Amino acid sequence: MADGASTVRVRSSSMPAFLSTPVACQLWVGSAVVAALVLPVALDHRVGEGHTAHEPWTALAIVAASVVNVEIGRVLEGGAAFSQRPHKALSTWAFACAIVLSVGWLLPVVACCYAHARWRGLRVPLWKWVGSAAYVVLAGVAAAGVVHTVLGEESLTRGNGLCGMVAVLAGTAAFLAVQTVMFHGSAYLNEASDETWLRRTLRQLTFYLTEVGVLLVGGLTAAVWIAAPWFLVLLLPVFVLAQRAALHEPLRQRAEHDDKTGLLRFEAWDRQARTAAARCSRHGRPWSVLFADLDHFKLFNDTWGHLAGDLALEAAAAVIRDELRDGDLVARFGGEEFCVFLPGTGLADGRALAERVRAAVAATDLPGTQGLTVSVGVATVEPGCDSSSGAGTGAPDLADVVRSADRALYAAKEGGRDTTRAHLAH
């Protein structure tokens, strides 16, 4: 699954990296790989009977389409290698395979598609790559079963195509459901620090909408192949547009997120926080802004080196993120400062959260250093608060609340650091 458009650090892909993951994650991925190896073979000739007399050539055509799609992506992305990248295009061809071929073909087709994509620059750790391929195979098996159940012995394009369309839609739902469950298992059974990007991606509606779109492209490709294969030439522009759609989200993610910490950039945070603040005001809910600053960070860099400083920033960002709820918005404000928008959070809860963040950062183990502390300030807007700077709406202005949280932060600094301060915004 890329959040970059140029040079991105590549994690180790060695087997020890997999063996260092939690046992539950190892069992999840290992079971998926075994199931992906067994089910297509066990169910072959039972689920999906193929719709062409030349299944090997059809399988080869699907792999060729995947190769073309990956190469188009490389042209659009400038030929870079990636450590993160949505595999949406690969799902397209697995889904097409599930529709037009017997289920046993899923294993070789997906293996070839994934092998080529990895060779051409999708550099996630090998165990994640194998796991992803297994998830796609299992999703394809589910989709093939659903499509076969809906169609029975009929062709996808029989009659006016209504039954075939229903089969494709049902298969799309089955494919997406299995794929979602499998990737959620990886994301939440593995260490949070190793799955930051995947967890964030799985929380976004745009990911699922794009995935549905590219799966439907696979369904359309299957229908055209069965009815009139030469018309696939006319679908080439659609493949390009689908690939651009698959690329749009990771490019947007890169534009909105800080490369070093994976947190939102302040500009994106400000835009989203303003929308969330207006929503809270409309519904009479409190909201808070938390401002955190690592203590004596310049001295930390001078003492332990800037590489240690970068690792400390990443660790602090991960700790802060782990203390938050799914609906909270956290950004790197700049340097060693972080800001958090807390919807539905009053003064007492904001103060409690700030204290949890402070304690968690102080407890973070940074090998080779004496560790870090953080000072935290919180400003809260309670229901009914008014502000003359709210552009006539009566809603407090986010910028004023951020400044109020910043003042609380400075009060924490003046109070001796490694402490928190919270007050109502004014």
N, C-alpha and C positions, 0 to 999 in steps of 0.2 A: 504494500500500500504505500506521492512525493511532495514534500513540502518545499522543494527547492527547484530553482531553474538554472543553477550553475554548479558550483562545487559544494558538495555536501559531505560531511564526515561519514565514513562507512564503518559500521560496527563489525566486530569479529564474527565470522560465520562458522567457527570451529564447533565440533561436537561438545567440548567442555562447556561452551556457553550455554548449550541446551541443558546439560546436566547440572548446571548451577541454578536453573530456574526452580521454583517451588514444585514439589512432587505432584501436586494436583494439576499443575500446568503440563508436566511431563506426561501424566496419564491421559489428560485430555487430548493433547496433540498426538501421542503415540496411538491411542485408540482410534482417532480419526484416520491416521495413516493406514492402520491395519484394516479398518472398515473400507477405506477407499480402494485398497488392493483386493479385497475379497468380494465385496458386494457386486461390482460390475461383472465379474466373472460368474458369480453364483446366480445372478439374475439374468444373464444373457440368454436370449431366446424366450424369456418370460416377460420381460418388460421392454416394449418397443421392438418391432420386428423389422425396422428399416423400411424405407419407402423407395428404394432404388435397388436395381439388380447389381449395381457396381459400388458396393459399400466401400471397398478400399480406396477407389478413386474419389468418392465423396469425402471420406476422411482426409485424404490428401488435400482436397480442395479447401476444406475447413482450416487445416493447418496453414495452407498457403495464404488464406485470407487473414489469419492471425498474424502471420509474418509481415504481410503488407501493412496491416494496421499498426503494428509495433514500429515498423520503419517510418510510416507517416508520422507517428508520435515523435520519433527521434528527430525528424526534420523540423517539426513544429517546436521542439524543445531545444534545438541547437546541438543535439548529439551528446548531451551530458549524461553522466551516470548518477543514479539516485539511490539514497538509502531509504526513502519513503516514497510510495507511489500507489495511487488507487489502481487495482488490477481490473478495472471495469471492462476494458476491451477484451481481456481474457475470459471474463464471464460471458461475454457475447457469444464467443465461439463454442464454449462449453454448452451453452443453452441451445445453440443451433444443432450441435452434435446430438444432444439429448432428444431433439425432435425428429431428426431425419435418419438417424442410425439406431441400430440396436444398442442397448445400454452398455454392452461390453466394449464398445469403441471409445467410451468416455476416458478410460484409463490411458490408452496410448495417445489420444488426441490432446488431452489436457497436459500430459507429460511433455509432449513435443512443443506445445505452445509455451508452457512455462520455461522449458529449457532454453528455447530461443530468446524469450524475453529477458531471462537472466543473463544470457550471453551478451545481449545487446544493451546491458547497462542498468537493470533493476537490481540494485545491490543490497537487498535486505539480508539479514543473517540467514544462512542456509536452512536452519531448522524452521524458521518462520516461513520461508519460501516453500519448503516441502509441506508444511502444515497448511498453508494457504491453498496449494494445489489440491491437497486432500479434501479441504472444505468445499472447493469448487466441484470436485468429482462427486462428493456426497450430495451437494445441491443439485447437480445434474441428474443423479439417480432419482432423487425425489421428483424433479420436474418431469423426467421421462415416465415415471409411474403415473403421475397425474395426467399427462397428455395422453398416454396410452389408455387410461381409464375413460377419459372423456371421448376419445375418438373410437375406441374399440378396434374394429378391423377396417375402418374407413380411412381414406386419405385426408391429409390436412387441408387440401384444396378442393375437396369434393363439393359439388353443388355450388351454392352461392358463397361458400366459405365461412358461413356463420358459425358452424360447429367448430371449424378449425380455429377461428378467432377466439372462441370461448376456451378452447384447449390451450392456446398460446397464453391467454391471460391467466388461466388457472395454473399453468406451468410456471409462469413468471412469479406468481405469488408463492408457489411452493419453493422455487429456487431461492428467492430472496429470503424467505422465512428460515430455511435451513442455513443459508450462508450467514445470516444475521446472528443466529444462535451460536454457530460455530466460532465466529470471530469475537463475539462477546465473551465466550468461554476463554479464549486466548487472552483477551484484553484484561479480564478481571481475575483470572487465576494466576497470571504472571505478576511480577512486581510492578507496582504502579509507575516507578521511575523508568522502567523499560518499555512501557506501553502508553506513554503520554500522548503521542500523536494518534495512536489507534483509538484510545478512549475518547479523545476530543472529536475525532472523525465520526465515530459511531453515535455521538450525541447530536449530530447535525442532520436536519431534515433534508438538506440539499444533497447529501450523500445518497440517501435512499431514492430520491426523485431521479437523480442522474443514473443510478443503477437500474431503476425500472426502465428508463429511456433506452439505455444500451442493451438491456435484455430484450426489449421489444424490437430493437434493430435486429437482434439475432433471430427472433421469431419471424420477422418479415423476410430476412435472408433465407430462412428455411423454406418458407412458403414459395418464394420466387424460384428457389433451386428446384423444388418439386414440380412446379408448374411450367417454368420456362427459364432454364439456367442462364441463357445468354442475356437475359434482362438484368442479371447481376452487375453487368458492366454499368448500367444506368444507376446502380446503387452506390457506386464509388464515391460520388459527392456526399452521400448520406454517411458513409463510413468516415469520411474526413470530418464532417460536422460532429459525428458522435465522438470522435477522438478529441476534437477541440473541446467538446462539452466535458469529457473526462479530465481534460487538462485544466479547465477553468478553475475548478474548486481548489486544487493544490496551489495554483498560482495566486489565487485570492488569499489562501491561507498564508502563503509566504509574505504577501504584502501586508497582512494584518498582524503577523506574529513576529516577535523578537527571535532572531536566529539563535542567540546564546541560551536563552532560558525557556523558549517555547511559549512564553506568555504573550498576551496581546500587547501590541504597541499602543502607546498612549492615545494616538489619534483614533484608532479603532475602538479602544476602550471608551473614550469620551463620547463617541457617536452612539455606541450601544448603551452606555450608562444613562445618557440623556433620555433615550427611549424608555428604558426601564424606570427611571425616576418619574417621568410623566405618567407612566402606567400606575405606579404606586400612588401618586397624588390623586389620580382619578378615582381610585378605589379606596382612598382614605387609609392607606397603609404607611407605616414608617419606613424609612430607609436610611442607610448610613454609608459613610465613606471612611475607609481605613487607610491610613498612610503609614508605611513602615520604612525605616532607614537602618541599614546595617551600621553598627557602631564601630568607629575608628577604622573604617575600611581602607583608607589610604595607608595607615600604619600596617594593617594586615598585608596589603600588597607589598609594601616596602620590606616587611620582615620575611614573608614566606614566598614572595615572587608573584608575578602576575598570572602565571599558570594556575597556581593555587587559588588566586583570587577568582579566576574564571570558574573553577570547580566549586568554590564557595558560593558564587552567585547562582549557579545551577542548583546546588543543594538547597539554598535558601528558597529559591523559587519553587522547588518541588515540595518543600515542607509547607510553605504557605498554601500552595494549591491543595495539598492533601487535607488541610484543616478546614477547607471551604466546602460549601454545598454545591450541588450541580448548577444551581441558578445564579451563583455569585460570579462576578466578573473581576478577574485579576489581571493586572498589567504591570509591565516594567516601566516605571515613570521615566527613568533615566539613571545612568550610573548604578548606584547600589540602592535605589529607592523603588518602592513598589506601592501601587495603589489598588484598592479593592472596593468595588461597589457591592453593597449588601442589601438586596431588596427585602422588604418585610422585616427589617431588623431594627428594633428599638435600642435605646441607650444602654440598658442593662445587658442585652444580648450582644451588642456591639463591643462593650467593655469585656465581656467574658470571652468573646472570640479573639479579641486583641491579646488577651492574656494567654490564651492557648497558643497563638502564633508565637508570642515571645518565648514561652516555655519550650515549644517544639524546636525553635531555632537554637536556643541555648543548649538543647540536648543533642543536637546534631553532631555526629562524629565526623570530623574532618581529619583523616590520617595525616600525620606529619606537621600538624599545627596545634595551636592551643584552642581552636574553635572560635565561634562567632557569638555575638549577641546582637539584639535588634531592639530599637526603640520604636514604639507604635503610638500613633495618635488616631483618635476616632471622633468624627463629627456626625451627629444624628439629626435627622429631620423628622419630627413627630407629626402625626396627622393634625391638620389645622394650621400648621406653620405657614406664614406668609412672607413674601420677600418682594420688595419694590423692584428688584432686578429680574423678576420673573416674566418680563415682557408682557405685563398686563394680564397674565393668566392666573396670578396668585400662587403659582408653583415656585418653590425655591430654585434658584439658579445653581446648577451643578458646579460651576466654577467657584462660586462663593463658598459652597460646602467643602470643596477640595481645599480652598485656602484656609477654611476653619479647621479642617483635619490637619493641615500642615502646621497651623499654630499649636494644635494639641501635641503634635509630634515634637515641636521645638520645646514645649513645656516638659515633655518626657526626657528630652536630651538634657535640659537644664536641671532636671530632677535627679540626674546621676546616671542616665542611660540604663539599658537593659530593664526598662520599665514601660508602663503604658499610661496614657491619659485619655480621657473621653469626656465630651461635653456636647450639649445641644448646639447645633449650628446657629450662628448669628452673624 
